[in-house]
């Protein structure tokens, strides 16, 4: 195995043409340089230098090794630069898990921000519902979770996790266009107590939000149709299959065929979204820029208005 430290000496000798000058450039003694060159010749099994007047020159074998030396030392320089950047938090990969709307509304814009401000921070994205994402963080499978508050979630004072609040948004009622409450400025959930309901599956944090809101309104919703895809939920409401509560940001840009969307009066169903990391990791120089970018992207969601 060739010692790369000796390749540096070989290149110095080739550059300076004498052992003495190479030794001075490397802050070594001429004796040390000579010893290292002799060891390199032993490693390669070739004579690498020959005397030329008062100096030295490379043999043909020395020239071959020198060509490789340039490539090897350049790659080592790149490795050292990348490791230095990594140590300073400027380069590396961060694994982020999030739910579909959070990825579209917050994470994707955050990646754009990182590309401008921290181009060497690479984000690897994974799609998972909020009830899965925190477990993935705790298990070490991902670094950051874009998660939703739900009844089974770890509490804010959980010592395993550190949280960054991102945004809170209301759920709006989605009704068929012919629904009797379709023209009302707001809808009370109690007025929908006898309706068939469309909503996410149990375990989805939005399922818990819907149940809790209906419980506060004094009833248990009759969940007839289930889907974790809000586009499917809205499509079913447009087909007259039932009523639904949908987070406001999930409705942005969605085709609302044969449906009306109305704000909910009274105690509002609210989706509270936060970023979570393993406690202590929030100060990691790679993770901190990701959390800051998520917070900056989420700031604009506070201006979301109800869909007409």
C-alpha positions, 0 to 999 in steps of 0.5 A: 500500500502506498502511503499518500504522505510520501506522494506529497514528498514525491511531488515536492521533489518533482516541483523543486528539483532538489531534496534540499529545496523540497525539504525546506518547502515541507518543513522537513530535514533533507534526511527525512525526505530522503528516507521517505523517498527510499520507503516509497521506492520500496513500496512501489518496487521501482526506482523513482528518482535519479541524480541530474547534476546538482539536483534530481529528476524523475525516472519513467516510473516516477513520472507514471506515479507522479501523474497518479499522485496529482489525482490522488492528492486532488481527491484527498483535498476534496475529501478534506474540504467536504469533511471540513464543510461537514464539520462546520455544518455546511454540507451533508444530508438531512432525512425529513419525513412529512405528510403530503400537504405538509410536503407540498406547502412547507417542505418543498418551498423549504428545500428551495430556500435551502438551495439558495442559502445552504446549497450543500445541505441535501434533503431526502424526503419521505412521505408518511402520515403524522402518526408514523413520522414521530416514531421514525424520528425516535427510531433514528430512521429520519432526522426531522419529522413534519408532524401534526398534533394528535391525541396519541402524540408525545407531549410537548414536554417529552424529553425525547423530542424537541419541537418547532411550532410551524403553523396552525390552520382551521378545518373547513366544512366541505359540503355538496353544492345542493346541501341546505347549509351550502349558502350559509356564511358559516356552518355549525358542526352540530347542524351536521350531526345527522349527516354521513361523514367522509374522513381519514382512517383511524390513526391519521391525526386528522381523524382525531381532529375531526372526532374531537371537534364533533365531540365538542359539538355534542355528537359522534360522527357517522363515518361512512367513507374513509380515505387519507387522500383529501382529494378523494374526500372532496370528490366524495363530498362532491358526489353527495356521499357525505360531509367532511372537514378538510384542513384549509391548506389541503384545499388550495388549488384543488378542483372543488367540483359540485362542492362548497366550502364553508368556515366552521363556527364555534369551537374550531377544528384546528390542525397544529403542525410542528417539526420534531427532532430528537432532543439535542439535534435541534442545534446540529449545524446540518439540521438547524438550517432545515428547521429554519427553512421550514419555519420560514416557509410555514410563516406564509400559511397564516394568511390562508383564507377560506375557499369561496 
